[in-house]
Amino acid sequence: MSVPLSGVELLRVCTVLQDCEAQLAVLGHIMPDTYRGRPEADKFVSADIGQVLEQQKGAEQNLKAARQFERESGRLSDATRELHRSQKELNRTLEEDPLSPDNLAKVQRDRWVPDSSCSGL
């Protein structure tokens, strides 16, 4: 059933559609829908976390080695700084996991708004 729209109504519909398109474009750049449930996306994130964990292990080994030679105070402080840097990177990587259930749920909620706006037209 087709209903004629006035100029103002047509402008409102166009504005809503443009806003929905912009929101979906942003969401597509943040988390493409094609990543959800794909094994290669999980492998990509797992590889990043694995690399950071390896760096963390290396930093811990450096700290242990430096403590054995504590007389070399410069080496100990360098190893301590490296361990702190590595720990911060690990924490940041784990917090920013794009495939975490919280992030996926948020993206789905954000997608629902423009989708429901468009379906009401």
DSSP file (Angstrom, degrees, kcal/mol; ACC not computed):
  #  RESIDUE AA STRUCTURE BP1 BP2  ACC     N-H-->O    O-->H-N    N-H-->O    O-->H-N    TCO  KAPPA ALPHA  PHI   PSI    X-CA   Y-CA   Z-CA
    1    1 A M              0   0    0      0, 0.0     2,-0.5     0, 0.0     0, 0.0   0.000 360.0 360.0 360.0 126.3    0.0    0.0    0.0
    2    2 A S        -     0   0    0      2,-0.0     0, 0.0     0, 0.0     0, 0.0  -0.836 360.0-167.3-102.9 129.8    1.5    3.3   -1.1
    3    3 A V        -     0   0    0     -2,-0.5     2,-0.1     0, 0.0     0, 0.0  -0.968  25.5-120.6-116.6 127.6    0.8    6.5    0.9
    4    4 A P        -     0   0    0      0, 0.0     2,-0.4     0, 0.0    -2,-0.0  -0.441  29.3-146.4 -66.8 138.6    1.8    9.8   -0.6
    5    5 A L        -     0   0    0     -2,-0.1     2,-0.1     1,-0.0     0, 0.0  -0.842   6.7-128.2-108.4 142.0    4.3   11.7    1.5
    6    6 A S     >  -     0   0    0     -2,-0.4     4,-2.6     1,-0.1     5,-0.2  -0.322  35.3-100.7 -76.3 170.1    4.5   15.5    2.0
    7    7 A G  H  > S+     0   0    0      1,-0.2     4,-2.0     2,-0.2     5,-0.1   0.888 123.7  48.7 -59.6 -41.0    7.8   17.2    1.4
    8    8 A V  H  > S+     0   0    0      2,-0.2     4,-2.2     1,-0.2    -1,-0.2   0.913 112.2  48.1 -67.4 -43.2    8.5   17.4    5.1
    9    9 A E  H  > S+     0   0    0      2,-0.2     4,-2.5     1,-0.2    -2,-0.2   0.904 111.2  50.8 -63.7 -40.9    7.7   13.8    5.7
   10   10 A L  H  X S+     0   0    0     -4,-2.6     4,-2.3     1,-0.2    -1,-0.2   0.898 109.6  50.7 -62.7 -40.5    9.9   12.8    2.7
   11   11 A L  H  X S+     0   0    0     -4,-2.0     4,-2.3    -5,-0.2    -2,-0.2   0.897 109.9  50.7 -63.9 -40.5   12.7   14.9    4.2
   12   12 A R  H  X S+     0   0    0     -4,-2.2     4,-2.5     2,-0.2    -2,-0.2   0.926 110.3  48.8 -63.1 -45.2   12.3   13.1    7.6
   13   13 A V  H  X S+     0   0    0     -4,-2.5     4,-2.5     1,-0.2    -2,-0.2   0.921 112.0  48.9 -61.4 -44.4   12.4    9.7    6.0
   14   14 A C  H  X S+     0   0    0     -4,-2.3     4,-2.5     1,-0.2    -1,-0.2   0.897 110.8  50.9 -62.2 -40.5   15.5   10.6    4.0
   15   15 A T  H  X S+     0   0    0     -4,-2.3     4,-2.4     2,-0.2    -2,-0.2   0.920 110.9  48.0 -64.4 -43.9   17.2   12.0    7.2
   16   16 A V  H  X S+     0   0    0     -4,-2.5     4,-2.5     1,-0.2    -2,-0.2   0.923 113.0  48.5 -62.4 -44.2   16.4    8.8    9.2
   17   17 A L  H  X S+     0   0    0     -4,-2.5     4,-2.4     2,-0.2    -2,-0.2   0.895 111.6  49.2 -64.7 -39.7   17.8    6.6    6.3
   18   18 A Q  H  X S+     0   0    0     -4,-2.5     4,-2.3     2,-0.2    -1,-0.2   0.910 111.8  49.1 -65.7 -40.9   20.9    8.7    6.0
   19   19 A D  H  X S+     0   0    0     -4,-2.4     4,-2.4     2,-0.2    -2,-0.2   0.916 111.7  49.1 -64.0 -43.0   21.5    8.5    9.8
   20   20 A C  H  X S+     0   0    0     -4,-2.5     4,-2.6     1,-0.2     5,-0.2   0.910 110.6  50.6 -61.9 -42.6   21.0    4.7    9.7
   21   21 A E  H  X S+     0   0    0     -4,-2.4     4,-2.1     1,-0.2    -1,-0.2   0.905 110.8  49.0 -62.7 -41.6   23.4    4.4    6.8
   22   22 A A  H  X S+     0   0    0     -4,-2.3     4,-2.2     2,-0.2    -2,-0.2   0.918 111.9  48.5 -65.4 -42.9   26.0    6.4    8.7
   23   23 A Q  H  X S+     0   0    0     -4,-2.4     4,-2.5     1,-0.2    -2,-0.2   0.919 112.5  47.9 -63.4 -43.7   25.6    4.4   11.9
   24   24 A L  H  X S+     0   0    0     -4,-2.6     4,-2.2     2,-0.2    -1,-0.2   0.860 109.4  53.8 -66.6 -34.6   25.9    1.1   10.0
   25   25 A A  H  X S+     0   0    0     -4,-2.1     4,-1.5    -5,-0.2    -1,-0.2   0.926 110.3  46.7 -64.6 -43.8   29.0    2.3    8.1
   26   26 A V  H  X S+     0   0    0     -4,-2.2     4,-2.1     1,-0.2     3,-0.3   0.937 113.4  48.5 -63.0 -46.1   30.7    3.1   11.4
   27   27 A L  H  X S+     0   0    0     -4,-2.5     4,-2.9     1,-0.2    -1,-0.2   0.862 107.4  56.4 -62.9 -35.0   29.7   -0.2   12.9
   28   28 A G  H  < S+     0   0    0     -4,-2.2    -1,-0.2     1,-0.2    -2,-0.2   0.845 109.2  46.1 -65.1 -33.1   30.9   -2.0    9.8
   29   29 A H  H  < S+     0   0    0     -4,-1.5    -2,-0.2    -3,-0.3    -1,-0.2   0.856 115.0  46.8 -76.5 -35.0   34.4   -0.4   10.3
   30   30 A I  H  < S-     0   0    0     -4,-2.1    -2,-0.2     1,-0.3    -3,-0.2   0.959 137.4  -2.6 -70.2 -50.8   34.5   -1.2   14.0
   31   31 A M  S  < S-     0   0    0     -4,-2.9    -1,-0.3    -5,-0.2    -2,-0.2  -0.772  74.1-142.8-146.1  93.4   33.4   -4.8   13.7
   32   32 A P    >   -     0   0    0      0, 0.0     3,-2.0     0, 0.0     4,-0.5  -0.341  18.0-130.8 -57.8 135.7   32.5   -6.2   10.3
   33   33 A D  G >  S+     0   0    0      1,-0.3     3,-0.8     2,-0.2    -5,-0.0   0.750 103.7  70.2 -60.3 -24.0   29.5   -8.5   10.6
   34   34 A T  G 3  S+     0   0    0      1,-0.2    -1,-0.3     3,-0.1     4,-0.0   0.697  88.9  63.3 -69.9 -17.3   31.5  -11.1    8.6
   35   35 A Y  G X  S+     0   0    0     -3,-2.0     3,-2.0     2,-0.1    -1,-0.2   0.813  77.8 103.0 -73.9 -29.3   33.9  -11.6   11.5
   36   36 A R  T <  S-     0   0    0     -3,-0.8    63,-0.0    -4,-0.5    -5,-0.0  -0.332  97.4  -2.5 -64.2 125.6   31.2  -13.0   13.8
   37   37 A G  T 3  S+     0   0    0      1,-0.2    -1,-0.3    -2,-0.1    -2,-0.1   0.543  96.4 132.2  76.6   7.6   31.4  -16.8   14.1
   38   38 A R    X>  -     0   0    0     -3,-2.0     4,-1.5     1,-0.1     3,-0.7  -0.809  53.7-144.3 -96.9 130.9   34.3  -17.2   11.6
   39   39 A P  H 3> S+     0   0    0      0, 0.0     4,-2.4     0, 0.0     5,-0.2   0.848  98.5  58.3 -61.2 -35.2   37.2  -19.4   12.8
   40   40 A E  H 3> S+     0   0    0      1,-0.2     4,-2.1     2,-0.2     5,-0.1   0.828 102.7  54.0 -68.5 -28.4   39.8  -17.2   11.0
   41   41 A A  H <> S+     0   0    0     -3,-0.7     4,-2.2    -6,-0.2    -1,-0.2   0.925 109.9  47.3 -67.3 -43.5   38.7  -14.2   13.1
   42   42 A D  H  X S+     0   0    0     -4,-1.5     4,-2.8     1,-0.2    -2,-0.2   0.896 111.6  51.2 -62.2 -39.9   39.2  -16.2   16.2
   43   43 A K  H  X S+     0   0    0     -4,-2.4     4,-2.6     2,-0.2    -1,-0.2   0.892 108.3  52.3 -64.5 -39.1   42.6  -17.3   15.0
   44   44 A F  H  X S+     0   0    0     -4,-2.1     4,-1.9     2,-0.2    -2,-0.2   0.942 114.0  41.6 -62.4 -48.5   43.6  -13.7   14.2
   45   45 A V  H  X S+     0   0    0     -4,-2.2     4,-2.4     1,-0.2    -2,-0.2   0.903 114.7  52.3 -66.1 -41.0   42.7  -12.6   17.7
   46   46 A S  H  X S+     0   0    0     -4,-2.8     4,-2.8     1,-0.2    -2,-0.2   0.881 107.4  52.5 -62.6 -38.1   44.3  -15.7   19.3
   47   47 A A  H  X S+     0   0    0     -4,-2.6     4,-2.3     2,-0.2    -1,-0.2   0.910 109.4  49.3 -64.5 -41.5   47.5  -15.1   17.3
   48   48 A D  H  X S+     0   0    0     -4,-1.9     4,-2.1     2,-0.2    -2,-0.2   0.931 113.8  45.2 -62.2 -45.7   47.7  -11.5   18.7
   49   49 A I  H  X S+     0   0    0     -4,-2.4     4,-2.4     1,-0.2    -2,-0.2   0.900 112.1  52.7 -65.8 -39.8   47.1  -12.7   22.2
   50   50 A G  H  X S+     0   0    0     -4,-2.8     4,-2.2     2,-0.2    -1,-0.2   0.896 108.3  50.5 -61.0 -41.1   49.7  -15.5   21.8
   51   51 A Q  H  X S+     0   0    0     -4,-2.3     4,-2.1     2,-0.2    -1,-0.2   0.915 111.2  47.7 -64.3 -43.0   52.3  -13.1   20.5
   52   52 A V  H  X S+     0   0    0     -4,-2.1     4,-2.3     1,-0.2    -2,-0.2   0.891 110.5  52.3 -66.0 -38.5   51.7  -10.8   23.5
   53   53 A L  H  X S+     0   0    0     -4,-2.4     4,-2.5     2,-0.2    -1,-0.2   0.894 108.1  51.2 -64.1 -38.9   51.9  -13.7   25.9
   54   54 A E  H  X S+     0   0    0     -4,-2.2     4,-2.5     2,-0.2    -2,-0.2   0.908 110.1  49.5 -62.9 -41.5   55.2  -14.8   24.3
   55   55 A Q  H  X S+     0   0    0     -4,-2.1     4,-2.5     2,-0.2    -2,-0.2   0.897 109.9  52.1 -62.8 -39.2   56.5  -11.3   24.8
   56   56 A Q  H  X S+     0   0    0     -4,-2.3     4,-2.3     2,-0.2    -2,-0.2   0.923 109.7  48.3 -63.1 -44.6   55.3  -11.4   28.4
   57   57 A K  H  X S+     0   0    0     -4,-2.5     4,-2.4     1,-0.2    -2,-0.2   0.915 111.6  50.3 -61.7 -43.0   57.2  -14.7   29.0
   58   58 A G  H  X S+     0   0    0     -4,-2.5     4,-2.4     1,-0.2    -1,-0.2   0.904 109.9  50.1 -61.5 -41.8   60.3  -13.2   27.5
   59   59 A A  H  X S+     0   0    0     -4,-2.5     4,-2.1     2,-0.2    -1,-0.2   0.893 110.4  50.2 -64.8 -39.3   60.1  -10.2   29.7
   60   60 A E  H  X S+     0   0    0     -4,-2.3     4,-2.3     2,-0.2    -2,-0.2   0.901 110.6  49.3 -65.4 -40.4   59.7  -12.4   32.8
   61   61 A Q  H  X S+     0   0    0     -4,-2.4     4,-2.5     2,-0.2    -2,-0.2   0.902 110.0  51.6 -64.8 -40.5   62.7  -14.5   31.8
   62   62 A N  H  X S+     0   0    0     -4,-2.4     4,-2.5     1,-0.2    -2,-0.2   0.908 109.5  50.2 -61.8 -40.9   64.8  -11.3   31.3
   63   63 A L  H  X S+     0   0    0     -4,-2.1     4,-2.2    16,-0.2    -2,-0.2   0.916 110.6  48.9 -64.8 -42.6   63.7  -10.1   34.7
   64   64 A K  H  X S+     0   0    0     -4,-2.3     4,-1.4     1,-0.2    -2,-0.2   0.921 113.1  47.5 -62.3 -43.4   64.8  -13.4   36.3
   65   65 A A  H  X S+     0   0    0     -4,-2.5     4,-1.0     1,-0.2    -2,-0.2   0.898 111.3  51.2 -64.9 -39.4   68.1  -13.3   34.5
   66   66 A A  H  < S+     0   0    0     -4,-2.5     3,-0.3     1,-0.2     6,-0.2   0.864 105.8  55.0 -67.6 -34.8   68.7   -9.7   35.5
   67   67 A R  H >< S+     0   0    0     -4,-2.2     3,-1.1     1,-0.2    -1,-0.2   0.828 101.3  58.9 -67.5 -29.7   68.0  -10.5   39.1
   68   68 A Q  H 3< S+     0   0    0     -4,-1.4    -1,-0.2     1,-0.3    -2,-0.2   0.841 113.2  39.1 -65.7 -31.2   70.6  -13.1   39.1
   69   69 A F  T >< S+     0   0    0     -4,-1.0     3,-2.3    -3,-0.3    -1,-0.3  -0.389  74.5 153.8-112.5  52.9   73.1  -10.4   38.1
   70   70 A E  T <   +     0   0    0     -3,-1.1    -1,-0.2     1,-0.3     6,-0.1   0.679  59.3  76.9 -60.1 -18.7   71.7   -7.8   40.4
   71   71 A R  T 3  S+     0   0    0      1,-0.2     2,-1.7    -3,-0.2    -1,-0.3   0.819  81.1  71.9 -61.7 -28.8   75.1   -6.0   40.5
   72   72 A E    X>  +     0   0    0     -3,-2.3     4,-1.5    -6,-0.2     3,-0.7  -0.617  68.1 178.2 -87.1  80.5   74.3   -4.7   37.1
   73   73 A S  H 3> S+     0   0    0     -2,-1.7     4,-2.1     1,-0.3    -1,-0.2   0.793  72.8  58.8 -59.8 -31.8   71.7   -2.2   38.3
   74   74 A G  H 3> S+     0   0    0      1,-0.2     4,-2.0     2,-0.2    -1,-0.3   0.906 105.0  49.4 -64.2 -41.1   71.1   -0.8   34.8
   75   75 A R  H <> S+     0   0    0     -3,-0.7     4,-2.4     2,-0.2    -1,-0.2   0.884 109.5  52.5 -66.8 -38.2   70.1   -4.2   33.4
   76   76 A L  H  X S+     0   0    0     -4,-1.5     4,-2.4     1,-0.2    -1,-0.2   0.929 110.4  46.3 -64.2 -45.5   67.7   -4.8   36.2
   77   77 A S  H  X S+     0   0    0     -4,-2.1     4,-2.4     2,-0.2    -1,-0.2   0.876 112.2  51.5 -67.7 -34.8   65.9   -1.5   35.8
   78   78 A D  H  X S+     0   0    0     -4,-2.0     4,-2.4     2,-0.2    -1,-0.2   0.924 111.6  47.2 -63.6 -43.7   65.7   -2.1   32.0
   79   79 A A  H  X S+     0   0    0     -4,-2.4     4,-2.3     2,-0.2   -16,-0.2   0.884 111.4  51.3 -65.9 -37.8   64.2   -5.5   32.5
   80   80 A T  H  X S+     0   0    0     -4,-2.4     4,-2.4     2,-0.2    -2,-0.2   0.923 110.5  48.2 -64.6 -44.2   61.7   -4.2   35.0
   81   81 A R  H  X S+     0   0    0     -4,-2.4     4,-2.6     1,-0.2    -2,-0.2   0.910 111.6  50.6 -61.6 -42.1   60.6   -1.5   32.6
   82   82 A E  H  X S+     0   0    0     -4,-2.4     4,-2.6     2,-0.2    -2,-0.2   0.897 109.9  50.2 -63.8 -40.3   60.3   -4.1   29.9
   83   83 A L  H  X S+     0   0    0     -4,-2.3     4,-2.5   -24,-0.2    -2,-0.2   0.924 112.0  47.3 -64.2 -43.7   58.2   -6.3   32.1
   84   84 A H  H  X S+     0   0    0     -4,-2.4     4,-2.3     2,-0.2    -2,-0.2   0.915 113.3  48.3 -63.5 -42.7   55.9   -3.3   33.0
   85   85 A R  H  X S+     0   0    0     -4,-2.6     4,-2.3     1,-0.2    -2,-0.2   0.919 113.0  47.9 -62.9 -44.1   55.5   -2.3   29.4
   86   86 A S  H  X S+     0   0    0     -4,-2.6     4,-2.5     1,-0.2    -2,-0.2   0.889 110.4  51.7 -65.1 -39.5   54.8   -5.9   28.4
   87   87 A Q  H  X S+     0   0    0     -4,-2.5     4,-2.6     2,-0.2    -1,-0.2   0.911 110.0  49.0 -64.1 -42.5   52.2   -6.3   31.2
   88   88 A K  H  X S+     0   0    0     -4,-2.3     4,-2.6     2,-0.2    -2,-0.2   0.908 111.5  49.6 -63.1 -41.5   50.4   -3.1   30.1
   89   89 A E  H  X S+     0   0    0     -4,-2.3     4,-2.6     2,-0.2    -2,-0.2   0.903 111.0  49.8 -64.9 -40.9   50.4   -4.3   26.5
   90   90 A L  H  X S+     0   0    0     -4,-2.5     4,-2.6     2,-0.2     5,-0.2   0.943 112.0  47.6 -61.7 -47.9   48.9   -7.7   27.6
   91   91 A N  H  X S+     0   0    0     -4,-2.6     4,-2.2     1,-0.2    -2,-0.2   0.922 113.4  48.0 -59.7 -44.8   46.2   -6.0   29.6
   92   92 A R  H  X S+     0   0    0     -4,-2.6     4,-1.9     2,-0.2    -1,-0.2   0.907 112.0  49.6 -63.4 -42.5   45.3   -3.6   26.8
   93   93 A T  H  < S+     0   0    0     -4,-2.6    -1,-0.2     1,-0.2    -2,-0.2   0.913 112.3  47.1 -64.4 -42.4   45.2   -6.5   24.3
   94   94 A L  H >< S+     0   0    0     -4,-2.6     3,-0.8     1,-0.2    -1,-0.2   0.865 113.5  48.7 -68.0 -34.9   43.0   -8.6   26.5
   95   95 A E  H 3< S+     0   0    0     -4,-2.2    -1,-0.2     1,-0.2    -2,-0.2   0.815 111.2  50.5 -72.0 -29.9   40.7   -5.6   27.2
   96   96 A E  T 3< S+     0   0    0     -4,-1.9    -1,-0.2    -5,-0.2    -2,-0.2   0.176  71.1 144.0 -97.0  17.7   40.4   -4.7   23.5
   97   97 A D    X   -     0   0    0     -3,-0.8     3,-1.6     1,-0.2     6,-0.3  -0.420  38.6-157.1 -59.7 111.4   39.5   -8.2   22.2
   98   98 A P  T 3  S+     0   0    0      0, 0.0    -1,-0.2     0, 0.0    -3,-0.0   0.690  88.7  53.3 -68.7 -16.0   37.0   -7.4   19.4
   99   99 A L  T 3  S+     0   0    0    -58,-0.1    -2,-0.1     4,-0.1    -3,-0.0   0.257  77.5 126.2-102.5  12.7   35.4  -10.8   19.6
  100  100 A S  S <> S-     0   0    0     -3,-1.6     4,-2.6     1,-0.1     5,-0.3  -0.383  72.9-116.4 -67.1 150.2   34.7  -10.7   23.3
  101  101 A P  H  > S+     0   0    0      0, 0.0     4,-2.4     0, 0.0     5,-0.2   0.866 115.1  53.8 -56.2 -37.0   31.0  -11.4   24.2
  102  102 A D  H  > S+     0   0    0      2,-0.2     4,-2.3     1,-0.2     5,-0.2   0.937 110.8  44.6 -63.9 -45.9   30.6   -7.9   25.6
  103  103 A N  H  > S+     0   0    0     -6,-0.3     4,-2.4     2,-0.2    -1,-0.2   0.910 114.1  49.3 -65.6 -42.0   31.9   -6.2   22.4
  104  104 A L  H  X S+     0   0    0     -4,-2.6     4,-2.2     1,-0.2    -1,-0.2   0.907 111.7  49.2 -63.6 -40.9   29.8   -8.5   20.2
  105  105 A A  H  X S+     0   0    0     -4,-2.4     4,-2.5    -5,-0.3    -2,-0.2   0.904 110.9  50.1 -65.0 -40.7   26.7   -7.8   22.2
  106  106 A K  H  X S+     0   0    0     -4,-2.3     4,-2.7     2,-0.2    -2,-0.2   0.923 110.5  49.0 -63.6 -44.0   27.3   -4.0   22.1
  107  107 A V  H  X S+     0   0    0     -4,-2.4     4,-2.1     1,-0.2    -1,-0.2   0.906 111.2  50.4 -62.7 -40.4   27.8   -4.1   18.4
  108  108 A Q  H  X S+     0   0    0     -4,-2.2     4,-1.6     2,-0.2    -1,-0.2   0.916 111.2  48.2 -64.1 -41.6   24.6   -6.1   18.0
  109  109 A R  H  X S+     0   0    0     -4,-2.5     4,-1.1     1,-0.2    -2,-0.2   0.920 111.9  50.1 -62.9 -42.1   22.7   -3.6   20.2
  110  110 A D  H  < S+     0   0    0     -4,-2.7    -1,-0.2     1,-0.2    -2,-0.2   0.842 110.1  50.5 -65.4 -33.1   24.1   -0.7   18.2
  111  111 A R  H  X S+     0   0    0     -4,-2.1     4,-1.7     1,-0.2    -1,-0.2   0.806 101.3  64.1 -72.6 -28.5   23.1   -2.4   14.9
  112  112 A W  H  X S+     0   0    0     -4,-1.6     4,-3.1     1,-0.2     5,-0.3   0.872  93.8  61.0 -64.8 -37.7   19.5   -2.9   16.2
  113  113 A V  H  X S+     0   0    0     -4,-1.1     4,-2.0     1,-0.2    -1,-0.2   0.959 111.0  35.5 -59.1 -57.4   18.8    0.9   16.5
  114  114 A P  H  > S+     0   0    0      0, 0.0     4,-2.3     0, 0.0    -1,-0.2   0.866 117.5  55.2 -67.2 -30.9   19.2    1.7   12.8
  115  115 A D  H  X S+     0   0    0     -4,-1.7     4,-2.3     1,-0.2    -2,-0.2   0.937 110.0  44.4 -65.0 -45.3   17.7   -1.6   11.8
  116  116 A S  H  X S+     0   0    0     -4,-3.1     4,-1.1     1,-0.2    -1,-0.2   0.850 112.1  54.1 -68.2 -32.5   14.6   -1.0   13.8
  117  117 A S  H  < S+     0   0    0     -4,-2.0     4,-0.2    -5,-0.3    -1,-0.2   0.915 111.8  44.2 -64.9 -42.2   14.4    2.6   12.5
  118  118 A C  H >< S+     0   0    0     -4,-2.3     3,-1.3     1,-0.2    -2,-0.2   0.870 109.7  54.8 -71.2 -36.7   14.6    1.3    8.9
  119  119 A S  H 3< S+     0   0    0     -4,-2.3    -1,-0.2     1,-0.3    -2,-0.2   0.751 101.0  60.7 -71.8 -21.0   12.1   -1.5    9.4
  120  120 A G  T 3<        0   0    0     -4,-1.1    -1,-0.3     1,-0.2    -2,-0.2   0.551 360.0 360.0 -79.5  -6.7    9.5    1.0   10.8
  121  121 A L    <         0   0    0     -3,-1.3    -1,-0.2    -4,-0.2    -2,-0.1   0.488 360.0 360.0 -83.9 360.0    9.4    2.9    7.5
